[in-house]
Amino acid sequence: MTEADIRQLANRFFAAIEAGDAAGVAACYAPEAVIWHNYDRASQTRAQNVEVLKGFVERTIDRRYTERDLKPFPGGFSQQHLLVATARGGAVLELPAALFCDVAEGRITRLREYFDPAPVAAWRERPDFS
């Protein structure tokens, strides 16, 4: 894949998350994709990760990636960003995160995501989360 191809894949992936498009996210993943998170050191399948996204979309009215620093490289990309999401009750989450993705044949084959889960827990505890 060229750098432009990798950049397009990354942009399509994040745009699908922002739009709450679970099918669009799934299409960016290879069928055998592995998604790993630092906070629990556990891996998910593509299907498991898409289910988590669906739950996140149900709880939020918008999702935006700001302060994006996308770095394509041969065979993948990294991105540092601030995820800003608003819960249905109005509570706003600001979550700094970084991820590293391996890509092949136009899809993400492995995603490693790093963030501190404390802001997510605090966000869910807010009275205006619902």
HUQUI-V299589 format. One record per residue. N is the residue number from 1. RES is the residue in one small letter. PSI is psi as a letter, one per 30 degrees, with the letter a starting at -180 (none if undefined). Layout:
BEGIN
n-><N | N>
res-><RES | RES>
psi-><PSI | PSI>
END
This chain:
BEGIN
n-><1 | 2 | 3 | 4 | 5 | 6 | 7 | 8 | 9 | 10 | 11 | 12 | 13 | 14 | 15 | 16 | 17 | 18 | 19 | 20 | 21 | 22 | 23 | 24 | 25 | 26 | 27 | 28 | 29 | 30 | 31 | 32 | 33 | 34 | 35 | 36 | 37 | 38 | 39 | 40 | 41 | 42 | 43 | 44 | 45 | 46 | 47 | 48 | 49 | 50 | 51 | 52 | 53 | 54 | 55 | 56 | 57 | 58 | 59 | 60 | 61 | 62 | 63 | 64 | 65 | 66 | 67 | 68 | 69 | 70 | 71 | 72 | 73 | 74 | 75 | 76 | 77 | 78 | 79 | 80 | 81 | 82 | 83 | 84 | 85 | 86 | 87 | 88 | 89 | 90 | 91 | 92 | 93 | 94 | 95 | 96 | 97 | 98 | 99 | 100 | 101 | 102 | 103 | 104 | 105 | 106 | 107 | 108 | 109 | 110 | 111 | 112 | 113 | 114 | 115 | 116 | 117 | 118 | 119 | 120 | 121 | 122 | 123 | 124 | 125 | 126 | 127 | 128 | 129 | 130>
res-><m | t | e | a | d | i | r | q | l | a | n | r | f | f | a | a | i | e | a | g | d | a | a | g | v | a | a | c | y | a | p | e | a | v | i | w | h | n | y | d | r | a | s | q | t | r | a | q | n | v | e | v | l | k | g | f | v | e | r | t | i | d | r | r | y | t | e | r | d | l | k | p | f | p | g | g | f | s | q | q | h | l | l | v | a | t | a | r | g | g | a | v | l | e | l | p | a | a | l | f | c | d | v | a | e | g | r | i | t | r | l | r | e | y | f | d | p | a | p | v | a | a | w | r | e | r | p | d | f | s>
psi-><k | l | e | e | e | e | e | e | e | e | e | e | e | e | e | e | e | e | f | g | i | e | e | e | e | e | f | f | k | l | e | g | k | k | k | k | k | e | f | f | g | l | k | l | l | e | e | e | e | e | e | e | e | e | e | e | e | e | f | l | f | l | k | k | j | l | h | k | i | k | j | k | l | k | g | a | l | l | k | k | l | j | k | k | k | k | l | e | f | f | k | k | k | j | j | k | l | k | l | k | k | k | l | k | h | g | l | k | f | k | k | j | k | k | l | k | f | e | e | e | e | e | e | f | f | k | f | g | e | none>
END
